[in-house]
Amino acid sequence: MKSSRAAVRKNEEGACVAGQRPGSRLAAVAISVLAWVCACGTVMGQNAGNGQTPAVPNGVYPVQLHHGVPKDDRGESRRIRNGSPIVSGPAGAHLTYYGGPVVSSIKVAVVYWGSGSYLPQLVSGLPGFFSAITNGNYMDMLSEYSTQGVSGGGTTGNELIERGGSGAFLGSFTITPSVTGTTISDSQIQTELQAQINSAHLPAPDYDANGNADTLYMVYFPPGVTITQGGSSSCVSGGFCAYHGTIATSSSRNILYGVQPDMQQGSGCFTGCGNSTVFNNYTAVASHEFSETITDAAVGLATTTAPPLAWYDNTNGEVGDICNGIQGTADGYTVQAEWSNLQNGCAVGPVTFTVTTPASVSSGSAFNVTVQTKDSAGNNLSGYRGTIAFSSTDGSATLPANYTFTATDAGAHTFSGVILRTTGSQTISATGTVNVGFRGTSAGISVGSASANDFSISASPSSVSVAQGASGSSTISTAVVSGSASTVSLSVSGAPSGVTASLSPTSVTAGGSSTLTMTVASTATAGTYTLTITGTEGTVSHTATVALTVTSSGGGGSGGITNGGFESGLTGWTTSGASVSAVTSGCHSGSGCARAGSTSPTNGDSSLAQTFTAPSNATGISLWYKMSCPDTVTYDWATVTLRDNTSATSVTLLPKTCTTNAWTNVTGSLTASHSYTITLTSHDDNYSADPSYTLYDDVTIITGTVQTGIVNGGFETGTSSGWTIAGASEAIVASGCHSGSYCGRAGNTTPTNGDSSFSQTFVVPAGKSQLSVWYKMTCPDTVTYDWATITLKNNSTGTTATVLGKVCTTNSWTNVTAAVSAGTSYTITLTSHDDNYSADPTYTLFDDAALN
């Protein structure tokens, strides 16, 4: 059995400290400690107000931990009053976590030390008092000191401080102690408590899943009993009004207890232990020890500022010591205020969330919710950085994901895309995920009948290359946005001469899909065309687009690319280097593609090259690549170059890259009638452990008019029309967007493998000089493994600018910009990368890509 000890002396300023020299800090030395309330202020037996202090032999001040309620005979009345519920504490006050246990789900047993003339109101009132504070605002305030994810003392805590529940008050028990007499020592109290528990006269202590004690035995003494501990006595000058301690048992399971002497008239604690009625002073002192037990459960066993010490201020002591003597009202009872790091003062209530919503909404329609953090005085709390989770009385609601406040929020954040679906009065609540007592609920929201049926439509893939004489397909998907699922009629337009586009089926129930088949005749003109798929549900219509690139099936170097889809093996291409082959599996489209390199190690470059003349209507060149590179770009890479033989200049369409990716599009600009040589390369360093190779497919000439401006930059079509999607997971979502109803999500809320991207090629219109994009990322990992990035390729020069460097963050909506030149063709690519690790899926929302 190990007891806690704390010697408290009156310093030169007359303030109560835990055995410290004025201004000193807790030294990291071996010490024995006990939490208690010291007697401070006017010293009994001395002339009150004489300014003298007790003599300290040879100036020695033992360094000991401070954990109790000081007795204060000065008669001051410091009380939290309505309109000013937070009182400032000592300068620099702040509790630091040192790694020890806290009490996660408190239970309280009241123990009366034998028979005696206890205050009748105490006996009748304590059950209600402890039942109230274990399950009310006072308890919620202490959840600030939950330790889940908090590092200290070389450890990381994992305890959530929660309300005790309906059984938190275990009852009142009068024991018949084996120790008699008028003076009882702390060691006798500890021995007696263990004996009474072992004999089942007291309920057995409860322990949480981590083996930490959850039960507090609050021991009350009758009149005429003096308690001694560590050289100090109860209810005398220099003594204490109460204390809490820790018993280490032979089973390594701690027992938590608090000690309160008699405080009725005639006791030395009738004065100096509060300035209210006797019962109110009892409850205020009890709340002091109650709070310190929860936030610093094993202080009685601590010997230095390290585990098992939990929350502690080296200068001022525990959570109650900092605010000693400041009374207030919580949960219908008089309590002592406790120190709040977040509120930077002594408080009796928790941080709260004000949840602001519209007074009425339509079922199925998206709206915004604003959450404002506030201290217990109702002031905005701009420094809050905790995480909140949402819930609703509507079990079918679409709610925001968990959100961590940032400095940019300044304590308030607005969430978009919230949807309620159940008619009637509903509410939305926000609750801290770690500070679980911090909460707030909206006023009732009147949810009216569902709005008219609405749907979204999208195409995947949204870009298809088909050789002359061949066919291709795209899946047209629909989804319910509001209302109920009804029939959506589908049609397609925009097919050029020689191309037949058909849908099967031509109507679906919203939520279903159809297949778009594009059959290209051998006489169709090579080029890129936009097919528009229109869906109509009642009076509502939406569209999606598919970019169809018709490639030449022949023609040679005088008028375009020969065999750009490798459907005729490697015909038309000059190969060189270690290993080049035609393959028939895993290709981008059709049945063939080229592989540079091999699945086994190769030594150096493997290349395909073709010289051609750009047709008179050519504007650019497009190709697709898919790489397998388990090495780094230092040793292995893929690259694509384009030489203009007419102007004797070269551009790099694909800079050296080492990645394992999905099929990815690369484009560049062409000048009509110029001669070009395109070279597709994959390089491997012949290391046996990591062979690298690259697949190439669908090398085509882009003809006709290039799109001017960004199409569907805000995703408000509810589809990815205008964008080329590639990679693991891309979706159009209707929640949490920057503006409007929709935005693009790259990645997913579940793990994905590799890049997910949206890309679009456009020409900057006259009068525009800046690209602007908004992004919002959820990245619980690090940038080593997961990231978002935005690149902008100048298709005229072949150079690529990084608009957003690789970043891993969980942020609010953030804007990035880049300079652009009017009349120039660019390709923008929005990418989110996830490493497929189950514990930390990463995704990024993109919205409002625009030219200014």
N, C-alpha and C positions, 0 to 999 in steps of 0.2 A: 504494500500500500504506500503510494507516494502522495504527499499532500502538496498543495500550492501555498506559497507564502508571498506576502507583499507588505513591506514596511512603508508607511506614509508619514512624512514629516511636514511641518509647516515651514515653508521657505520664507525668505526675507520679504517677499511681496505679500505674504499671507495667503498664497494659493496652495491648494492641495496637490501634491505631486507624489509619485510612487517612489519615495526614497531617493530622489534625485537632487543633486546640487542645482540651484536655480540656473536655468539656461542649458543644463547638460542634456545629452542624448543617451539613449539606452546603449550600453556597451555590449559587444558580443562576447560575453563571458559566461561561465557556468553559473546559473542562478536558480533559486527555488522560488516558486511563485504561487500566489493565490489572489483571485479577483475579489475586491471588496470596496466598501464605501468608507472613506476616511473621515475622521472628525477634524474639521478645519475651521479657520476663522477665530472667533473668541475662544481662548483656551481656558477650560475650567480650572479653577484654582489660581488663576492670575487675574489681575485687574483688567477687566474688559476695556479694550481700546488703548492699552498702554503701549502698543506698538512693539512689545518685546516678542522674541521668538524663543522657543525652547532651546536649551543649550545642546549643541551637538558635539560630543567628545572629540577633541582633536580635529574637528572639521571633517569627520568621516561621514560620507553619504553612500550607503550601500546601493548598488545598482540592482534593482528588482523590478519585475513586471507589475503593472498597475491594472487591477481588475476588480474594482468595487465601488461602492457609493460613499462618498465622504460625508461625515457629519459636519454641518455648517451652522454655527450659532449666531451668525451675523444678522439674521432676521431679514435678509433681503428677499424680495419677492420678484423673481423673474419668471414670467408666465407667457406662454404663447397665447395671444388673444386674437379674436376674430378680426380679419382684415390684415393681419400680419403674422401668418403662421410659420414663418421661418426666422430664426434668430441666428445672428452671426456667432461664430465660435472663435477660439484663439487664432491669432495670425498664423497662417501656414498649416493649419490643421488638415490632416489627410491620412486616411487609413490605407495601409499597404498590406497586400496579401503575402504571407510568408509560407504558404504551402500546407498549413494544418487543416483539420476537418472543421466543417460547419454542420449545423443540425438541419437536415433536409425536410423533415416532417415532424414538428415538435409535438410532444405529448407531456402533460404536466400532472403530477400527483402532489397534492397538498398534504404535508405531514405535520401533525401537531405533536410536539415533544411532551407527551404525558398530559395529565389533566391539569387544569388551571383556569384562571379567570381571563380567558381570552376575550377580546372585544367581540360582543355579539354580532355587530355588523360585519366583522371580519369573517366569522364562521359562516354567516349566511350569504355574504357577498362575494367571497373568493371564487366559488364555482362559476357564477355568472361572469366575473371579471376574466378568468382564464379562458372560459369558453369563447368570450368575445374577442380577446386580443389574439388568440391563436387562429382565428378565422375571419379577421377583418382588415381594415386599412393599415393598422399598425403592423401586422404581419406582412402585408404586401410591401410596405416600405422596406422591410428588412431583406426582401428578395433582391434588392440592389447588390447584396453581398453573396449571391450565388457564385460558385467558383467554376462552373463548367466552362472549360476553355481558358481559364485565367491561370497565368503562370506566376509562380512565386516559390522561393526557397528551393529552387532546382526541380520543382515538380509542376504539373499542370492539374488543376482541380477538375472534378467532374460531378459536383453536387449542385442541385437546384433547390433553393430554399422556397418551400411552398407552404400554403396553409395546412394546418394540422388535420382538418376534416372534422366530421361530427363526433368522433371519439377522441378528440385531442385532450379533453379534460378527463383524467382517469378516475377522479374522485378525491374525497378527503378521508384521511386515515389518522386515527389517534393511536400512537404506539405506547407501549409501556417500556420505557428504556431501562436497560440494566444499570445505567449510570444515574446516580442520584446526587443531589447536592445543588448548590447555587452557582457554582462555577463549572462550566463545561468547556473542554478544549476542542479544537478542531479535529484533532486525531481521534478523540472519543466519538465525535459526531460521525466521522467516516467509518469507524469500526461498528458503531451502532447501526448505521444505515445498511451496511453489508449483512449484518446479522439479521436484521428485520426482513431484508429481501430474501435471504437464504431460508428463513423460517416461513416464508410466504405470508407474512403479516403486511408486507407491501407488495404491490404488483412488480413482477419482474421487469427489468429494463428492456426496451425495444431497440433493435439495431437495424440500420438500413442495409441495402445490398452490398455496400462496401465495408460493412462491419463497424460503422460509426454509430455512436449512441444517439438515440432520438428522444430519450425520456429524461425529463428534469424533475428532480425531487425538491420541492420548495419546502424547507423545514421552518416552522414557526415555533417560537418559545414563549412560555407563559411569563407573567411578571415575576421578578425576583431572580431571574437567571442571567448570569453574565457569561458571555462567550469569549474565550481567548483564542488567539491565533497569532503565531509568529511574534509574540511579545506585545501585541496590541489587544485591546479589550473593546467590547461593544459599548456604545452609548456613553463614552467618556471623551473628554478632549484628547485629540490625537488618536482616537479610536474610530470605530466604524458604525454605520447604520445597517449595513448588510454586506454580504459578499457571495461570490459563487466560486465553486471549485470543481476539481476533477479527481476521481479515484481511479487509479490503475489497478485492476484486479489481476489475480493469478492467471485468469483465462485470457488476458490481453484484451478484454472488453471493458471499456471505460464506463464509469458511473458518473453522471452529472448531477450536481446538487447546488442549491442555494440556501443561504442562512439568513433569517430575519429575526432579530430579537424583538421583545415587546416594545411597542411605541406608544402605549397609553400614558395618560397623565400619571406622574410619579416615576416614570422611567426617564433615564437620561436621554432617550431618543424622542421624548415628547417634543423637544425643541431641537433644532439643528438638523432635522431629517425631513424637512418640508415645511411649507407655509400655508397648508390648507387644513381641512379636517383630519382627524386621526386616520380614518379609513382611507381618505384620498392620499394621505402621505404613505400609508401602507402600499397602495396600488402603484403609486409613482415609483417608490423604491423597488418594488417587485418588478416593474417593467424594465428598470435599469438592468437588473441581474438577468432577467429573461432575455433581453436583447443581446447582452454580452455572451450569454451561454450559446445562443444561436450562432453568433458571428465569430466566436472564438472559443469553441467547445473544449479544447484540450489545453487551455492556457495554464491550468493547474499543473501540467506536466512539462511545460516548456522551460528550458534553461537558457535559451538564447534566441535571437531573432531568426529562427528557422523552424521547420516543422518540429513539434506539432502546433506551434503558434500559427494562428490564422490571420484575422484582420486586426491590425495594431498600428498605433501611431507612437513612434519612439519617444516623442516629447510629451504627449498628452494622454496616452493610454488607449483604452478600448472605446467602442462605439458609444457607450453611455458616459464614460469619464469626461469626454470632450464637452458634453452638454450637461454636466452634473448640476442638479438643482433647478433646471428649466422645466417647469411643468406645463402641461397642455391637456387637451381632451381628445381622446381617440376611441372610437367604438363605444361611446357612452360612458367612459371612465376616465378618471384623472391618471395620466401617465407622465413619465419623463420623456422629454424630447431626446432623440438620438441623432448622432452625426450622420449626415448624408454627403458623401463625396460629390455625387451628381448635382445636388441642390446647393452645395457649398454652404451648409449651415445646419442648424439644429431644427429638426422637423418632426412632426407627429403623423405625417401622411406621405404616401408614395408619389413618385412621378406618375402622371396620367397621360392618356392620349385623347385628344379631341378629334373625333371622326366626323367629318363634314361631308354630307351627301345632298343630292337634290331631294326635295320634299316628296316628289312623286316621279316615277319613271314608268315606261312601258315594258311589259314583259318581253324579254329577249333583246332589248335595245341597250347598247353600251353607254356608260356614263362614267364620270370622273369621281374619285373619292380622294379627299385630302386628309392627311393625318398630321396633327400638330402636337408636338411633345410639350408638356407643361409641368412646372414644379407644383408642389402642394399648395402654393399660394396663388396658382392660376397664371403665373408668368410664363411666357414662352421660354423654353429650355433649348437654346440654340446649340449647346455643346453635346447633345445626346448623340451617341454613336452606336447604340444597341440595334439589335435585329428584331423585327416584328413579324408576326404571322397573322393571317386573316381568317375569320370564320363568319358564318352568317346563319340566321334562322332559316334561310332558304337553302335546303340541302342540294338544290340543283344549280346554285349560283356559280358563275365564273368569277374567281377572285384573284387578286394579284399574288404572285409568288412571294415567299419570304423576302424581306427587304432590310438591308443594313443602311442606316442613315450615314450620310457623309457630311463633310464640312460644308460642301456646296448647298446642302439642304437647309442649313441653319435651323434645324429642328422641325422643319415642315416639308412634306413631300406629297405631290399629287400623282395619283395612279389613274391611268386611263384603261378603257376596255373592260370595266366591271359590268357584269350582266346579272340581273335577277330574273328568274323565270317563274316563280310561284306567286300568283296574285294574292293580294291582301297586304297587311302591314308586315314588313320585314325589317330586320336590323343587320348591320355589319359591325363586327368588332375587330379591334386590333389588340394583340397581346404580345408582350415581350417573350422571346423564345428562351432566353436565359433569365432575365429579370421577370419571372413569370407573374409576379404581383402587379406589374405595370400593365394597365389595360384601359380600354375605352370603348364605348359602344355608341353608335350613331343614334340619332332620334329615329322614330319609326318612319320607314319609307313606304309610301303608298304605291304598290305595284299594280298597274292597270293591265287590262287585257293585252294580249300579244299584238304587236304591230303586224302589218301585212306580211305575207310570206315573202322571203327574200333568200337569195342563194348566191354562191360564188362559183366561178368557173375557171379552170386552169388547164394548161397543156404540159405534158411531160413525155418526151423532151420537147422543149419549146423551139429547138433548132434541129433541123434534120437535113442531111446531105444525101441526095439520091442521084446516081449516075443515069445518064440517058439510057433508056431501055430497061430500067429497073424500077423498083417501088420501095417505099418506106412507110413508116407508120408513127403515130403519136397517140398517147392515151389522153382523152379529154375527160377530166374529172369535175364533178360538181359537189357542193357541200351546202347544207342548210345554214343560213346566217341568222334568220329570225323566222318566227312563225313555225309552221309545220311543213313537212316534205310534200311537195306536189309535183306534177309532171312538168319537166323542162323540155321544150322542143328545141332541137339543134339543127343548125344549118352552117354551111361553109361557103365562103366567097374568096375571090382573089386569085384563083388558079389561072396561070397564064396558058397561052396556046400550047397544046401538046401535053398538058398535065391534067389528069383527072383526079379530083379530090372527092372522097365519099366518106360518110359517117355510118357506123353500124353499132348500135341501133341509132335511129334518128330522133328518138326521144327517150328520156330516162326519168326516174323519180329522183328528185334532188337528194344528193348523197351517192348516186350511182355514177357510172362512167360509160364512155363510148370510145370506139376506136376510129381514128382518122387515118384512112389509107390514101397515100399519094402515089399514083401510077404515072411514071414519066415516059413519054414516047421517045423513040430514038431521034425524032425530028424536033424535040423541044429545045429551045435556045438556052444554052448554059447561062447561069446567073442566079441571083438571090431574089426571092419573091416572098411577100408576106401574105399568108393565108389567114383569114379572119373567121373564127368560129363564133357564132352568135347563139346564145341560149336565151329562151323566152319562157317565163313562167307567169301566166296571166298577163298583167300589164308591165311586168318588170323584165328588163333585158340586160344582159351582161355579155361581154366578149372576151375572148382569149385569142392570142395570135401564135402562129407557128412560122418561123423563118425557114423556108424551103430553099436550099441551095441545090440547083441542078448542075451537075458536073459533067464535063465532056467525057465520053467513053473512048475518045481517040482524037486524032487531029495533029499530034506531034508538035515539034518545036516552033513551027511557024505561026501557030494560032492558039496557044493555050497549053495546059498541062496534059500530058499523055498518061493514062492509067493512074490518075491521082488517087483512086480508091483501091488500087492494087487488086482489082478483081481479076486481072490477067497476070497474076504473079508479080514479077519485077520488070515486066516489059516497059520500055521507055525510060528506065532508070539506069544510071551508071553506079555500080557498087564498088566499094574499096574498103580496105582495112581487114580487121580480124574476122568478123562474122556478120553477114547480112542474109536474111532468109525471108521468104513469103510464108505467112502462117494463116490458118483458117479458123482460129478460135480466139475469143475475147476481143474481137475487132469492134471499131466504133460503129460501122454500118456495113451492110452487105456481108459477104462471106470471106473477104480477104483483107489483109493489112500487112505491113512490113515490120520485121523485127530487126533492129540494129543491136548487135550484141547477142548474148545467149544466156540460157538458164544456168550454164556452167561458166567458170571464169574465162575471160578473153583478155588479150594483151593489147591495149591501146584503143585507137578510134575504130569504129565501124560506121560506114557512111553510105548514104544514097544521095545522088545528085542528078538534077535534070536542068537542061538549058531550054528555055522557051521564049516565045515572043508574046507580050501582053496584047490581047485583042484590042480593037479600036474602042470598044465600050468598057474596057477593064478599069476598075477603080482600086482593086485590092486583091490580096491573096489570103486564103484561109487554110489552116490545117489543124489536125487534132493529134495529140500525143498522150501516151500513158506510160509512165515510167515505173520500174521496180528498182529502187536504189537503197539497199540496206547499209550503205557506207556513208561517207560525207563528201561534199562537193570538192574537198581538197584532193580526193583521189578518183572519184567517179562522177560523171555528169552527162547530161544531155544538152545539146545546143542546136539551134537552127539559124542559119545565115542566109541572106539574100543579097546577091551582087547584081547591081545594075550595070550590065556590060556596056550599055550605050553611054552612060555618064561616068563609068569607071569608079563608082562608089559602092560601098557595102553597108548594110545594116544588119544588126543582130535581132532577129525576131524573137528568139528564145535565148536569153543569157544562160550561161552555165548553171544548171540546177541539178540537185540530187534529192529526189523525193520518191515516195511511193504513193501515187495519186490515182484518182479517177480520171477518165478521159477529160482532157482540158484543151480548150480552143486557143489558138494563136493566130493573130492576123497581122497584116502589114499592107502598106499602100503600094500601088503600081502606077506607073505612067504608061498610058496607052502607046502601043507600038514599040516600046523599048524592049531590048533583049535582056533576059535575066537568067541567072543560075541560082537555083535553090539547093541547099545542102542540109541534109538531115543527119545528125551525128549522135552516137552514143559512145561513151568512153568508159572502159573498165580497166582497173589496175592489175588484173590477173591474180588478185588475192583470193585464196580458196574459200575463205569463210563468207564472202559477201559479193557474189557475182551480180553485176548490174546490167540491165538491158532496157531498151525503149521500143514501144510499139508506135508506129506512125500510120495515119489513115486520112482519107478524104482531103487531099491537097487539091484545092479548087481555086478558080479565078472568080473574084467577085465582080459582077458587072452591074450596070445600071446606076441609079441614083442612090447615094449613101444617105441613110437616115440623118436628118438635121434635128439637133436637140435631143434631150433625153426623153424617152417614152416611158410613161407610167412610173416616174421616179418616186412617187409617193405610194405606189402599189394600191391605189384607190380603185382599180378595176376589180380588186379582190382576187387577182390572179398574178402570175409572173409574166404576163404578156409584155413583150419588149425586152425581156431579160433572157439570157441563156443561163440555165442552172446546171451545175455540175458538182459531183462529189457525194458525200454520205447522206446528207439530209437537208432539204430546203423546203420551206413552207411559207404560205401567206397566212398571217395570224391577225385576229381582230381584237387583241387585248394588249394593253400596255404600250401602245404606239405613240410616236412623237406628236403626230397630228392626224386628223382625219380618223377613218375607221380601220385602216389596214396598214401593215408594214411587213417586211420580209424577215423571216427568221432563218439564219444559217446555223446548222447544228440543231440540237434537240434537248429537251429536258431530261432525256435518258442518254446514256453514253453513245457516242458515234465514233467512227474510225477514220481519222484523217480530215482533209479539207472538205468544207461545204461552201459553195460560192454562187454568187449572182454576178453576171458580167453583161456588158452592153457596149456596142460600138456606135459612135455618133459623130456628127460633124458640128462644131460649135457655130451657132448662128451669128450673124453680124450683130455687133453691139454687146456681146457677152464676153466676159474676161475672167470669170471665176467659177470653179466647180465647188459646190457645197453639198456635204452629206452629213447626216446625223446617225449616230450609233449608240446602242446601249447594250452592255455586255454583262453576262453572268459567268464569272470564271473563279470557282473556288480553288483552282489549282495554281500553278506558277507558270510564267512565260516559257520556262524550259520545256513544258509539255503541251500546254494549251495556249492559244492566242487568237486575236483578231488582227487583220491587216487589210488595208485598202491600197490598191495600186492603180496608177493611171498611165497607160501606154500611149505615147505619141506615135501613131501609125505612119506618119510621114517620115520621122527620123529614126524610128525603131527603138527609141529610148523609153525607159520606164521610170516614172517617179513614184516614190512611196508617199502616199497621202497620209496614211496612218501606219507608223511603224508597229512591229509586233508588240501587242500589249495584252496583259492578262489582268483584268480588274472586274470588280462588281460596282458599276457606276450608274449615275443618272444619265439621262440623254445628253450627249456631248457632240458638238459640231466640229468638223474638220473641213478645211478648204484647200484649194490648190489653184494656181494661175493656169489659164488656158488661153489659146489664141483663136480668134474668129477664123472660120474657114478651114480649120485643121481637124483631121480625123483622130479620134481618141478611142481607146477601149478602157472602160473602168471595170475593175474586178473587186467585189466585196467578199471577203473570205473570213470564215471562222473555222478554227482547227481544234479538234478534240482528240485526245490520245486513247479514248475508249476505256478509260479506267472507271470502274463501277462506282467509286466513291465520290467522284467529282465531275459530273457531266458539265460541259461548257457549251454555251451557245451565245449568239449575238443577234440582236435586232437591228435592222437597217431601215432608214426611212428618209423621205424628202431629199432624194438626190436631185439637184437642180443646178441650172446655170444662171448666174447673176451678171 
